[in-house]
Amino acid sequence: MIRIISAEPLPQCRLKVAFNDGVSGIFPVEPERRGGVFLKLLDARVFNAVTVNPNFGCVEWPGGVDLCPDTMHQAMTGAAAEAELHSPMALREEKKKT
């Protein structure tokens, strides 16, 4: 199970994160793109109040805003794009082309 073990707020709504599998890097949160409750994170005081939930291994902010560690990990490693290439739907589409 992928879990975040540390998160440090950076300027421009970015997080420096480390995962329990050794992956680490910078994750752009992009509150404007996410919209809704994430717009609260445009306030630097709120964004800088980020913590790591020890029970779930996710990053969270006051007011119930959080991000899924699996989704963040996939975005940072490109694993989501790789998984899509080998999905059953992608394989069916490839067969149609040939």
VMD Tcl script that builds the backbone (N, CA, C; Angstrom):
set m [mol new atoms 294]
animate dup $m
set s [atomselect $m all]
$s set {name element resname resid chain x y z} {
  {N N MET 1 A 0.849 -1.179 0.000}
  {CA C MET 1 A 0.000 0.000 0.000}
  {C C MET 1 A 0.895 1.244 0.000}
  {N N ILE 2 A 0.672 2.121 -0.958}
  {CA C ILE 2 A 1.437 3.354 -1.072}
  {C C ILE 2 A 0.951 4.335 -0.012}
  {N N ARG 3 A 1.925 4.886 0.730}
  {CA C ARG 3 A 1.614 5.871 1.768}
  {C C ARG 3 A 2.622 6.997 1.685}
  {N N ILE 4 A 2.182 8.192 1.974}
  {CA C ILE 4 A 3.080 9.338 2.061}
  {C C ILE 4 A 3.674 9.346 3.464}
  {N N ILE 5 A 4.985 9.521 3.542}
  {CA C ILE 5 A 5.629 9.555 4.862}
  {C C ILE 5 A 6.058 10.959 5.266}
  {N N SER 6 A 6.200 11.862 4.275}
  {CA C SER 6 A 6.493 13.258 4.615}
  {C C SER 6 A 5.994 14.165 3.504}
  {N N ALA 7 A 5.617 15.384 3.892}
  {CA C ALA 7 A 5.147 16.388 2.936}
  {C C ALA 7 A 5.554 17.761 3.441}
  {N N GLU 8 A 6.139 18.529 2.559}
  {CA C GLU 8 A 6.588 19.883 2.895}
  {C C GLU 8 A 5.979 20.851 1.892}
  {N N PRO 9 A 5.277 21.890 2.378}
  {CA C PRO 9 A 4.691 22.859 1.445}
  {C C PRO 9 A 5.781 23.707 0.790}
  {N N LEU 10 A 5.596 23.986 -0.487}
  {CA C LEU 10 A 6.496 24.829 -1.265}
  {C C LEU 10 A 5.690 25.954 -1.893}
  {N N PRO 11 A 6.362 26.999 -2.366}
  {CA C PRO 11 A 5.624 28.068 -3.058}
  {C C PRO 11 A 4.872 27.536 -4.268}
  {N N GLN 12 A 3.884 28.305 -4.708}
  {CA C GLN 12 A 3.079 28.015 -5.892}
  {C C GLN 12 A 2.263 26.721 -5.748}
  {N N CYS 13 A 1.778 26.458 -4.542}
  {CA C CYS 13 A 0.911 25.306 -4.262}
  {C C CYS 13 A 1.529 23.988 -4.715}
  {N N ARG 14 A 2.773 23.793 -4.354}
  {CA C ARG 14 A 3.460 22.534 -4.643}
  {C C ARG 14 A 3.851 21.881 -3.329}
  {N N LEU 15 A 3.977 20.573 -3.357}
  {CA C LEU 15 A 4.390 19.818 -2.174}
  {C C LEU 15 A 5.631 19.001 -2.500}
  {N N LYS 16 A 6.579 19.010 -1.576}
  {CA C LYS 16 A 7.710 18.093 -1.656}
  {C C LYS 16 A 7.291 16.882 -0.841}
  {N N VAL 17 A 7.127 15.734 -1.490}
  {CA C VAL 17 A 6.602 14.555 -0.809}
  {C C VAL 17 A 7.558 13.375 -0.929}
  {N N ALA 18 A 7.478 12.499 0.061}
  {CA C ALA 18 A 8.219 11.238 0.047}
  {C C ALA 18 A 7.232 10.125 0.367}
  {N N PHE 19 A 7.349 9.031 -0.382}
  {CA C PHE 19 A 6.478 7.880 -0.214}
  {C C PHE 19 A 7.227 6.745 0.477}
  {N N ASN 20 A 6.486 5.804 1.002}
  {CA C ASN 20 A 7.084 4.686 1.733}
  {C C ASN 20 A 7.850 3.710 0.847}
  {N N ASP 21 A 7.749 3.843 -0.479}
  {CA C ASP 21 A 8.505 2.961 -1.375}
  {C C ASP 21 A 9.793 3.605 -1.882}
  {N N GLY 22 A 10.136 4.787 -1.338}
  {CA C GLY 22 A 11.367 5.466 -1.721}
  {C C GLY 22 A 11.202 6.538 -2.780}
  {N N VAL 23 A 10.053 6.597 -3.443}
  {CA C VAL 23 A 9.803 7.639 -4.434}
  {C C VAL 23 A 9.629 8.966 -3.709}
  {N N SER 24 A 10.232 10.012 -4.251}
  {CA C SER 24 A 10.047 11.351 -3.697}
  {C C SER 24 A 10.130 12.360 -4.823}
  {N N GLY 25 A 9.590 13.540 -4.579}
  {CA C GLY 25 A 9.632 14.579 -5.597}
  {C C GLY 25 A 8.666 15.694 -5.283}
  {N N ILE 26 A 8.436 16.523 -6.287}
  {CA C ILE 26 A 7.573 17.692 -6.150}
  {C C ILE 26 A 6.241 17.396 -6.832}
  {N N PHE 27 A 5.151 17.622 -6.108}
  {CA C PHE 27 A 3.809 17.396 -6.639}
  {C C PHE 27 A 3.069 18.724 -6.728}
  {N N PRO 28 A 2.643 19.146 -7.931}
  {CA C PRO 28 A 1.843 20.363 -8.068}
  {C C PRO 28 A 0.380 20.085 -7.709}
  {N N VAL 29 A -0.125 20.750 -6.693}
  {CA C VAL 29 A -1.496 20.491 -6.229}
  {C C VAL 29 A -2.526 21.084 -7.192}
  {N N GLU 30 A -2.262 22.222 -7.776}
  {CA C GLU 30 A -3.129 22.862 -8.766}
  {C C GLU 30 A -4.559 23.070 -8.283}
  {N N PRO 31 A -4.754 23.835 -7.210}
  {CA C PRO 31 A -6.112 24.053 -6.690}
  {C C PRO 31 A -7.066 24.677 -7.706}
  {N N GLU 32 A -6.554 25.551 -8.583}
  {CA C GLU 32 A -7.433 26.191 -9.567}
  {C C GLU 32 A -8.026 25.156 -10.510}
  {N N ARG 33 A -7.239 24.189 -10.921}
  {CA C ARG 33 A -7.707 23.154 -11.842}
  {C C ARG 33 A -8.679 22.200 -11.146}
  {N N ARG 34 A -8.411 21.873 -9.882}
  {CA C ARG 34 A -9.255 20.943 -9.135}
  {C C ARG 34 A -10.580 21.586 -8.736}
  {N N GLY 35 A -10.554 22.879 -8.425}
  {CA C GLY 35 A -11.764 23.608 -8.061}
  {C C GLY 35 A -12.358 23.157 -6.737}
  {N N GLY 36 A -13.596 23.533 -6.488}
  {CA C GLY 36 A -14.326 23.139 -5.273}
  {C C GLY 36 A -13.581 23.468 -3.998}
  {N N VAL 37 A -13.541 22.496 -3.089}
  {CA C VAL 37 A -12.905 22.706 -1.782}
  {C C VAL 37 A -11.413 22.992 -1.907}
  {N N PHE 38 A -10.796 22.596 -3.015}
  {CA C PHE 38 A -9.369 22.819 -3.193}
  {C C PHE 38 A -9.026 24.297 -3.348}
  {N N LEU 39 A -10.004 25.125 -3.704}
  {CA C LEU 39 A -9.747 26.559 -3.834}
  {C C LEU 39 A -9.320 27.178 -2.507}
  {N N LYS 40 A -9.684 26.543 -1.398}
  {CA C LYS 40 A -9.226 27.019 -0.081}
  {C C LYS 40 A -7.703 27.027 0.009}
  {N N LEU 41 A -7.061 26.142 -0.758}
  {CA C LEU 41 A -5.607 25.995 -0.686}
  {C C LEU 41 A -4.862 27.141 -1.366}
  {N N LEU 42 A -5.584 28.017 -2.049}
  {CA C LEU 42 A -4.946 29.192 -2.633}
  {C C LEU 42 A -4.487 30.163 -1.546}
  {N N ASP 43 A -5.074 30.073 -0.371}
  {CA C ASP 43 A -4.630 30.858 0.787}
  {C C ASP 43 A -3.372 30.186 1.331}
  {N N ALA 44 A -2.253 30.879 1.281}
  {CA C ALA 44 A -0.960 30.299 1.689}
  {C C ALA 44 A -0.985 29.771 3.118}
  {N N ARG 45 A -1.721 30.446 4.003}
  {CA C ARG 45 A -1.783 29.963 5.398}
  {C C ARG 45 A -2.440 28.591 5.467}
  {N N VAL 46 A -3.486 28.392 4.688}
  {CA C VAL 46 A -4.169 27.096 4.665}
  {C C VAL 46 A -3.267 26.061 4.007}
  {N N PHE 47 A -2.700 26.400 2.847}
  {CA C PHE 47 A -1.850 25.441 2.138}
  {C C PHE 47 A -0.672 24.997 2.999}
  {N N ASN 48 A -0.057 25.940 3.697}
  {CA C ASN 48 A 1.112 25.623 4.518}
  {C C ASN 48 A 0.775 24.814 5.765}
  {N N ALA 49 A -0.510 24.640 6.055}
  {CA C ALA 49 A -0.940 23.841 7.207}
  {C C ALA 49 A -1.070 22.364 6.853}
  {N N VAL 50 A -0.508 21.931 5.733}
  {CA C VAL 50 A -0.588 20.543 5.297}
  {C C VAL 50 A 0.034 19.614 6.338}
  {N N THR 51 A -0.585 18.453 6.512}
  {CA C THR 51 A -0.052 17.415 7.390}
  {C C THR 51 A -0.200 16.066 6.688}
  {N N VAL 52 A 0.499 15.078 7.210}
  {CA C VAL 52 A 0.350 13.710 6.721}
  {C C VAL 52 A -0.503 12.965 7.731}
  {N N ASN 53 A -1.600 12.390 7.270}
  {CA C ASN 53 A -2.469 11.605 8.146}
  {C C ASN 53 A -1.776 10.276 8.428}
  {N N PRO 54 A -1.448 10.000 9.692}
  {CA C PRO 54 A -0.716 8.771 10.014}
  {C C PRO 54 A -1.528 7.490 9.811}
  {N N ASN 55 A -2.840 7.593 9.819}
  {CA C ASN 55 A -3.687 6.410 9.640}
  {C C ASN 55 A -3.863 6.010 8.179}
  {N N PHE 56 A -3.896 7.015 7.293}
  {CA C PHE 56 A -4.182 6.744 5.884}
  {C C PHE 56 A -3.003 7.018 4.957}
  {N N GLY 57 A -1.965 7.695 5.450}
  {CA C GLY 57 A -0.804 7.989 4.621}
  {C C GLY 57 A -1.087 8.968 3.508}
  {N N CYS 58 A -2.057 9.853 3.725}
  {CA C CYS 58 A -2.392 10.864 2.728}
  {C C CYS 58 A -2.043 12.246 3.265}
  {N N VAL 59 A -1.950 13.223 2.363}
  {CA C VAL 59 A -1.789 14.606 2.813}
  {C C VAL 59 A -3.177 15.184 3.024}
  {N N GLU 60 A -3.271 16.053 4.033}
  {CA C GLU 60 A -4.562 16.676 4.314}
  {C C GLU 60 A -4.360 18.070 4.867}
  {N N TRP 61 A -5.427 18.864 4.737}
  {CA C TRP 61 A -5.432 20.234 5.210}
  {C C TRP 61 A -6.654 20.432 6.094}
  {N N PRO 62 A -6.638 21.496 6.898}
  {CA C PRO 62 A -7.828 21.806 7.703}
  {C C PRO 62 A -9.062 21.958 6.816}
  {N N GLY 63 A -10.185 21.557 7.316}
  {CA C GLY 63 A -11.431 21.678 6.566}
  {C C GLY 63 A -11.765 20.450 5.745}
  {N N GLY 64 A -11.040 19.353 5.933}
  {CA C GLY 64 A -11.377 18.113 5.258}
  {C C GLY 64 A -10.874 17.979 3.832}
  {N N VAL 65 A -9.871 18.745 3.452}
  {CA C VAL 65 A -9.301 18.642 2.110}
  {C C VAL 65 A -8.148 17.645 2.165}
  {N N ASP 66 A -8.157 16.648 1.273}
  {CA C ASP 66 A -7.059 15.687 1.239}
  {C C ASP 66 A -6.828 15.197 -0.178}
  {N N LEU 67 A -5.686 14.549 -0.371}
  {CA C LEU 67 A -5.337 13.973 -1.666}
  {C C LEU 67 A -4.961 12.511 -1.480}
  {N N CYS 68 A -5.355 11.687 -2.423}
  {CA C CYS 68 A -5.091 10.255 -2.391}
  {C C CYS 68 A -3.614 9.979 -2.689}
  {N N PRO 69 A -2.932 9.231 -1.828}
  {CA C PRO 69 A -1.519 8.950 -2.073}
  {C C PRO 69 A -1.281 8.122 -3.331}
  {N N ASP 70 A -2.181 7.210 -3.662}
  {CA C ASP 70 A -2.016 6.400 -4.878}
  {C C ASP 70 A -2.053 7.279 -6.128}
  {N N THR 71 A -2.998 8.191 -6.167}
  {CA C THR 71 A -3.127 9.090 -7.312}
  {C C THR 71 A -1.906 9.984 -7.440}
  {N N MET 72 A -1.428 10.509 -6.321}
  {CA C MET 72 A -0.237 11.353 -6.344}
  {C C MET 72 A 0.973 10.560 -6.829}
  {N N HIS 73 A 1.127 9.348 -6.333}
  {CA C HIS 73 A 2.259 8.489 -6.709}
  {C C HIS 73 A 2.214 8.191 -8.207}
  {N N GLN 74 A 1.033 7.841 -8.721}
  {CA C GLN 74 A 0.887 7.558 -10.148}
  {C C GLN 74 A 1.239 8.772 -10.995}
  {N N ALA 75 A 0.789 9.945 -10.566}
  {CA C ALA 75 A 1.078 11.167 -11.311}
  {C C ALA 75 A 2.573 11.463 -11.328}
  {N N MET 76 A 3.238 11.189 -10.229}
  {CA C MET 76 A 4.655 11.507 -10.133}
  {C C MET 76 A 5.540 10.486 -10.844}
  {N N THR 77 A 5.095 9.258 -10.951}
  {CA C THR 77 A 5.924 8.214 -11.563}
  {C C THR 77 A 5.521 7.903 -12.995}
  {N N GLY 78 A 4.369 8.405 -13.421}
  {CA C GLY 78 A 3.884 8.083 -14.753}
  {C C GLY 78 A 3.230 6.715 -14.818}
  {N N ALA 79 A 3.021 6.085 -13.664}
  {CA C ALA 79 A 2.436 4.744 -13.625}
  {C C ALA 79 A 1.021 4.733 -14.199}
  {N N ALA 80 A 0.283 5.807 -14.054}
  {CA C ALA 80 A -1.092 5.850 -14.569}
  {C C ALA 80 A -1.077 5.764 -16.093}
  {N N ALA 81 A -0.184 6.502 -16.729}
  {CA C ALA 81 A -0.108 6.470 -18.189}
  {C C ALA 81 A 0.297 5.078 -18.668}
  {N N GLU 82 A 1.222 4.448 -17.980}
  {CA C GLU 82 A 1.663 3.104 -18.344}
  {C C GLU 82 A 0.516 2.116 -18.190}
  {N N ALA 83 A -0.246 2.243 -17.114}
  {CA C ALA 83 A -1.370 1.338 -16.884}
  {C C ALA 83 A -2.426 1.502 -17.974}
  {N N GLU 84 A -2.657 2.732 -18.423}
  {CA C GLU 84 A -3.640 2.962 -19.471}
  {C C GLU 84 A -3.220 2.308 -20.780}
  {N N LEU 85 A -1.924 2.287 -21.070}
  {CA C LEU 85 A -1.441 1.676 -22.304}
  {C C LEU 85 A -1.746 0.188 -22.361}
  {N N HIS 86 A -1.788 -0.465 -21.205}
  {CA C HIS 86 A -1.982 -1.903 -21.152}
  {C C HIS 86 A -3.371 -2.302 -20.662}
  {N N SER 87 A -4.284 -1.332 -20.620}
  {CA C SER 87 A -5.637 -1.643 -20.171}
  {C C SER 87 A -6.357 -2.462 -21.236}
  {N N PRO 88 A -7.368 -3.233 -20.841}
  {CA C PRO 88 A -8.134 -4.007 -21.830}
  {C C PRO 88 A -8.728 -3.136 -22.931}
  {N N MET 89 A -9.178 -1.936 -22.581}
  {CA C MET 89 A -9.767 -1.040 -23.581}
  {C C MET 89 A -8.708 -0.616 -24.592}
  {N N ALA 90 A -7.513 -0.273 -24.118}
  {CA C ALA 90 A -6.440 0.135 -25.032}
  {C C ALA 90 A -6.054 -1.018 -25.947}
  {N N LEU 91 A -6.048 -2.216 -25.420}
  {CA C LEU 91 A -5.694 -3.383 -26.243}
  {C C LEU 91 A -6.755 -3.622 -27.312}
  {N N ARG 92 A -8.031 -3.453 -26.952}
  {CA C ARG 92 A -9.097 -3.611 -27.939}
  {C C ARG 92 A -8.981 -2.562 -29.031}
  {N N GLU 93 A -8.687 -1.316 -28.646}
  {CA C GLU 93 A -8.546 -0.244 -29.622}
  {C C GLU 93 A -7.378 -0.538 -30.558}
  {N N GLU 94 A -6.282 -1.059 -30.023}
  {CA C GLU 94 A -5.111 -1.377 -30.837}
  {C C GLU 94 A -5.451 -2.468 -31.858}
  {N N LYS 95 A -6.213 -3.457 -31.464}
  {CA C LYS 95 A -6.598 -4.530 -32.389}
  {C C LYS 95 A -7.452 -4.000 -33.525}
  {N N LYS 96 A -8.314 -3.018 -33.243}
  {CA C LYS 96 A -9.170 -2.443 -34.279}
  {C C LYS 96 A -8.342 -1.740 -35.347}
  {N N LYS 97 A -7.216 -1.139 -34.938}
  {CA C LYS 97 A -6.377 -0.394 -35.878}
  {C C LYS 97 A -5.647 -1.320 -36.838}
  {N N THR 98 A -5.353 -2.545 -36.418}
  {CA C THR 98 A -4.565 -3.450 -37.263}
  {C C THR 98 A -5.425 -4.281 -38.176}
}
mol reanalyze $m
mol bondsrecalc $m
mol representation Tube
mol addrep $m
